[in-house]
Amino acid sequence: MSGPSGVTKPELPHPLPGAVGLSHLSAYDWEAADGVCGGSPHLHLVCTEAYVVTGGRGAVQTLSPHGYREIPLEPGSIAWFTPGTVHRMVQGGELRITVLMQNSGLPEAGDAVFTFPPEVLADPERYAAQARLPSGTGPETAAAARRRRDLAVEGYLVLREALAAGDNGPYLEFQRAAARLVREKVPTWRELWQAGALATAERTGAQLDALASGEPAYLGAATAHEAAPTRLGGFGMCGRRDEYDLPGTTLPYRGE
C-alpha cells in the first residue's frame, strides 16, 4: 500500500479479530531481589493488554494512580491493564497465559517501556542497550533477559514502595519519562495504528453501509486462515514466549 507520494505504508492484510496481537507466555521462574519469581515490570503507552490464564497459578502485580494491587491468576481468569499501568507477572506454579494485545504491532514497535531506574530512562541509548536482547533462545539470551528483568525490578520496587507510603511522585515521573523516551516513535505508531486497528474498524463501517444498501458484495471475498506458533520459548518481557510470524500478531508488520 502506497501513499500519495509513492512511499510504502504499513499494511495488515489478514488481521485477527479487532486487529489484536497474540502470543503465549510461561512466566519466568527466576527469583528476583524481593524473593518473587516472575517477569519484567513494564507499562504500555497506548495499548491495553489482557492475560487469559490457560494453566497453572500466579498473579499480576500492578501499579496505578490507585496504588499497588495484586490480582490472582488461575485457569479461566482474565486480567487486563490500560495504558500507563505498570504490571509484573508473578509465577505461582506452571503459570501459562495467552496474551491479547490492543493495536497489534505497536508493542513490538516500542510501546512497552521497562521500569528501569531513572538514570537509565533519561538516556535513550543506555535504555536501548539495557532493553535489547541477543538473538536466539540460548544461554546468552537467557542471561541477558534475566539481567534486564532484574534491572526493571530494581526500578519497580522503588515505585511500589513510594506508592505504599502515599507518594505517587516517582510513579508519575516514570510515566512521564516513558513518554519522553518514545516520543520520536509516535509517527511510526500512528501509521501502524491506521493500517491495523483503525483500518479494521473502518472496514466494519463499510460492511455495514453495504448491508444497509442491500449490496453485500464483500461477502464474496469470504475466506479462512490458519496459523501455528513459529518460534517457541522466546524471551519476552514477562516470560518465555511462543510467537507467531504473522504481520501484526506478534511481530511488527510492514507493507508488502
Secondary structure as a PSIPRED ss2 file (coil, helix, strand):
# PSIPRED VFORMAT (PSIPRED V4.0)

   1 M C   1.000  0.000  0.000
   2 S E   0.000  0.000  1.000
   3 G C   1.000  0.000  0.000
   4 P C   1.000  0.000  0.000
   5 S C   1.000  0.000  0.000
   6 G C   1.000  0.000  0.000
   7 V C   1.000  0.000  0.000
   8 T E   0.000  0.000  1.000
   9 K C   1.000  0.000  0.000
  10 P C   1.000  0.000  0.000
  11 E C   1.000  0.000  0.000
  12 L C   1.000  0.000  0.000
  13 P C   1.000  0.000  0.000
  14 H C   1.000  0.000  0.000
  15 P C   1.000  0.000  0.000
  16 L C   1.000  0.000  0.000
  17 P H   0.000  1.000  0.000
  18 G H   0.000  1.000  0.000
  19 A H   0.000  1.000  0.000
  20 V C   1.000  0.000  0.000
  21 G E   0.000  0.000  1.000
  22 L E   0.000  0.000  1.000
  23 S E   0.000  0.000  1.000
  24 H E   0.000  0.000  1.000
  25 L E   0.000  0.000  1.000
  26 S E   0.000  0.000  1.000
  27 A E   0.000  0.000  1.000
  28 Y C   1.000  0.000  0.000
  29 D C   1.000  0.000  0.000
  30 W C   1.000  0.000  0.000
  31 E E   0.000  0.000  1.000
  32 A C   1.000  0.000  0.000
  33 A C   1.000  0.000  0.000
  34 D C   1.000  0.000  0.000
  35 G C   1.000  0.000  0.000
  36 V C   1.000  0.000  0.000
  37 C E   0.000  0.000  1.000
  38 G E   0.000  0.000  1.000
  39 G C   1.000  0.000  0.000
  40 S C   1.000  0.000  0.000
  41 P C   1.000  0.000  0.000
  42 H E   0.000  0.000  1.000
  43 L E   0.000  0.000  1.000
  44 H E   0.000  0.000  1.000
  45 L C   1.000  0.000  0.000
  46 V C   1.000  0.000  0.000
  47 C C   1.000  0.000  0.000
  48 T C   1.000  0.000  0.000
  49 E E   0.000  0.000  1.000
  50 A E   0.000  0.000  1.000
  51 Y E   0.000  0.000  1.000
  52 V E   0.000  0.000  1.000
  53 V E   0.000  0.000  1.000
  54 T E   0.000  0.000  1.000
  55 G E   0.000  0.000  1.000
  56 G E   0.000  0.000  1.000
  57 R E   0.000  0.000  1.000
  58 G E   0.000  0.000  1.000
  59 A E   0.000  0.000  1.000
  60 V E   0.000  0.000  1.000
  61 Q E   0.000  0.000  1.000
  62 T E   0.000  0.000  1.000
  63 L E   0.000  0.000  1.000
  64 S E   0.000  0.000  1.000
  65 P C   1.000  0.000  0.000
  66 H C   1.000  0.000  0.000
  67 G E   0.000  0.000  1.000
  68 Y E   0.000  0.000  1.000
  69 R E   0.000  0.000  1.000
  70 E E   0.000  0.000  1.000
  71 I E   0.000  0.000  1.000
  72 P E   0.000  0.000  1.000
  73 L E   0.000  0.000  1.000
  74 E C   1.000  0.000  0.000
  75 P C   1.000  0.000  0.000
  76 G C   1.000  0.000  0.000
  77 S C   1.000  0.000  0.000
  78 I E   0.000  0.000  1.000
  79 A E   0.000  0.000  1.000
  80 W E   0.000  0.000  1.000
  81 F E   0.000  0.000  1.000
  82 T C   1.000  0.000  0.000
  83 P C   1.000  0.000  0.000
  84 G C   1.000  0.000  0.000
  85 T C   1.000  0.000  0.000
  86 V E   0.000  0.000  1.000
  87 H E   0.000  0.000  1.000
  88 R E   0.000  0.000  1.000
  89 M E   0.000  0.000  1.000
  90 V E   0.000  0.000  1.000
  91 Q E   0.000  0.000  1.000
  92 G E   0.000  0.000  1.000
  93 G E   0.000  0.000  1.000
  94 E E   0.000  0.000  1.000
  95 L E   0.000  0.000  1.000
  96 R E   0.000  0.000  1.000
  97 I E   0.000  0.000  1.000
  98 T E   0.000  0.000  1.000
  99 V E   0.000  0.000  1.000
 100 L E   0.000  0.000  1.000
 101 M E   0.000  0.000  1.000
 102 Q C   1.000  0.000  0.000
 103 N C   1.000  0.000  0.000
 104 S C   1.000  0.000  0.000
 105 G C   1.000  0.000  0.000
 106 L C   1.000  0.000  0.000
 107 P H   0.000  1.000  0.000
 108 E H   0.000  1.000  0.000
 109 A H   0.000  1.000  0.000
 110 G C   1.000  0.000  0.000
 111 D C   1.000  0.000  0.000
 112 A E   0.000  0.000  1.000
 113 V E   0.000  0.000  1.000
 114 F E   0.000  0.000  1.000
 115 T C   1.000  0.000  0.000
 116 F C   1.000  0.000  0.000
 117 P C   1.000  0.000  0.000
 118 P H   0.000  1.000  0.000
 119 E H   0.000  1.000  0.000
 120 V H   0.000  1.000  0.000
 121 L H   0.000  1.000  0.000
 122 A C   1.000  0.000  0.000
 123 D C   1.000  0.000  0.000
 124 P H   0.000  1.000  0.000
 125 E H   0.000  1.000  0.000
 126 R H   0.000  1.000  0.000
 127 Y H   0.000  1.000  0.000
 128 A H   0.000  1.000  0.000
 129 A H   0.000  1.000  0.000
 130 Q H   0.000  1.000  0.000
 131 A H   0.000  1.000  0.000
 132 R C   1.000  0.000  0.000
 133 L C   1.000  0.000  0.000
 134 P C   1.000  0.000  0.000
 135 S C   1.000  0.000  0.000
 136 G C   1.000  0.000  0.000
 137 T C   1.000  0.000  0.000
 138 G C   1.000  0.000  0.000
 139 P H   0.000  1.000  0.000
 140 E H   0.000  1.000  0.000
 141 T H   0.000  1.000  0.000
 142 A H   0.000  1.000  0.000
 143 A H   0.000  1.000  0.000
 144 A H   0.000  1.000  0.000
 145 A H   0.000  1.000  0.000
 146 R H   0.000  1.000  0.000
 147 R H   0.000  1.000  0.000
 148 R H   0.000  1.000  0.000
 149 R H   0.000  1.000  0.000
 150 D H   0.000  1.000  0.000
 151 L H   0.000  1.000  0.000
 152 A H   0.000  1.000  0.000
 153 V H   0.000  1.000  0.000
 154 E H   0.000  1.000  0.000
 155 G H   0.000  1.000  0.000
 156 Y H   0.000  1.000  0.000
 157 L H   0.000  1.000  0.000
 158 V H   0.000  1.000  0.000
 159 L H   0.000  1.000  0.000
 160 R H   0.000  1.000  0.000
 161 E H   0.000  1.000  0.000
 162 A H   0.000  1.000  0.000
 163 L H   0.000  1.000  0.000
 164 A H   0.000  1.000  0.000
 165 A C   1.000  0.000  0.000
 166 G C   1.000  0.000  0.000
 167 D C   1.000  0.000  0.000
 168 N C   1.000  0.000  0.000
 169 G H   0.000  1.000  0.000
 170 P H   0.000  1.000  0.000
 171 Y H   0.000  1.000  0.000
 172 L H   0.000  1.000  0.000
 173 E H   0.000  1.000  0.000
 174 F H   0.000  1.000  0.000
 175 Q H   0.000  1.000  0.000
 176 R H   0.000  1.000  0.000
 177 A H   0.000  1.000  0.000
 178 A H   0.000  1.000  0.000
 179 A H   0.000  1.000  0.000
 180 R H   0.000  1.000  0.000
 181 L H   0.000  1.000  0.000
 182 V H   0.000  1.000  0.000
 183 R H   0.000  1.000  0.000
 184 E H   0.000  1.000  0.000
 185 K H   0.000  1.000  0.000
 186 V H   0.000  1.000  0.000
 187 P H   0.000  1.000  0.000
 188 T H   0.000  1.000  0.000
 189 W H   0.000  1.000  0.000
 190 R H   0.000  1.000  0.000
 191 E H   0.000  1.000  0.000
 192 L H   0.000  1.000  0.000
 193 W H   0.000  1.000  0.000
 194 Q H   0.000  1.000  0.000
 195 A H   0.000  1.000  0.000
 196 G H   0.000  1.000  0.000
 197 A H   0.000  1.000  0.000
 198 L H   0.000  1.000  0.000
 199 A H   0.000  1.000  0.000
 200 T H   0.000  1.000  0.000
 201 A H   0.000  1.000  0.000
 202 E H   0.000  1.000  0.000
 203 R H   0.000  1.000  0.000
 204 T H   0.000  1.000  0.000
 205 G H   0.000  1.000  0.000
 206 A H   0.000  1.000  0.000
 207 Q H   0.000  1.000  0.000
 208 L H   0.000  1.000  0.000
 209 D H   0.000  1.000  0.000
 210 A H   0.000  1.000  0.000
 211 L H   0.000  1.000  0.000
 212 A H   0.000  1.000  0.000
 213 S H   0.000  1.000  0.000
 214 G C   1.000  0.000  0.000
 215 E C   1.000  0.000  0.000
 216 P C   1.000  0.000  0.000
 217 A H   0.000  1.000  0.000
 218 Y H   0.000  1.000  0.000
 219 L H   0.000  1.000  0.000
 220 G H   0.000  1.000  0.000
 221 A H   0.000  1.000  0.000
 222 A C   1.000  0.000  0.000
 223 T C   1.000  0.000  0.000
 224 A C   1.000  0.000  0.000
 225 H C   1.000  0.000  0.000
 226 E C   1.000  0.000  0.000
 227 A C   1.000  0.000  0.000
 228 A C   1.000  0.000  0.000
 229 P C   1.000  0.000  0.000
 230 T C   1.000  0.000  0.000
 231 R E   0.000  0.000  1.000
 232 L E   0.000  0.000  1.000
 233 G E   0.000  0.000  1.000
 234 G E   0.000  0.000  1.000
 235 F E   0.000  0.000  1.000
 236 G C   1.000  0.000  0.000
 237 M C   1.000  0.000  0.000
 238 C C   1.000  0.000  0.000
 239 G E   0.000  0.000  1.000
 240 R E   0.000  0.000  1.000
 241 R E   0.000  0.000  1.000
 242 D E   0.000  0.000  1.000
 243 E E   0.000  0.000  1.000
 244 Y C   1.000  0.000  0.000
 245 D C   1.000  0.000  0.000
 246 L C   1.000  0.000  0.000
 247 P E   0.000  0.000  1.000
 248 G C   1.000  0.000  0.000
 249 T C   1.000  0.000  0.000
 250 T C   1.000  0.000  0.000
 251 L E   0.000  0.000  1.000
 252 P C   1.000  0.000  0.000
 253 Y C   1.000  0.000  0.000
 254 R C   1.000  0.000  0.000
 255 G C   1.000  0.000  0.000
 256 E C   1.000  0.000  0.000
